[in-house]
Amino acid sequence: MNFTGKMISAHEAENIGLVNKLVFLTDEDKSKMDPSIDQNNDKEKNIALSKILNSKLLEQSISFAKEITKNSFNAIKISKMLINKGTDADIDTGLRLEIYGWALCFAHEDRQKMMSAFLNKSKK
């Protein structure tokens, strides 16, 4: 896409894994629009709808961040480091870095707590 300049739809971006989730306005969301907005004024209407959509997007983003923070801080930190370093490395180096990252995660004190939580959750 960078080299061709090809534009893609939001659905296509989601299908290829470029974005995690799409956020849309529902009819219910649109009904929350300030009734004093002139429905015939497209600019005013679009600004109002943009504010509602931005609020909904922020809510979804915070929810996604909270889901991430349920995981081990150490594992998240190591994963982020591996992603950043791995993009500049060849495949063999990237795989070695991944093995090193797993070893760091398993050596960390979080391991026992997080593994127990995972196993208890899967039994329910």
Summary of the structure (lengths in Angstrom):
residues: 124
radius of gyration: 21.5
end to end distance: 43.7
largest distance: 62.5
contacts: 251
relative contact order: 0.07
helix: 68%
strand: 0%
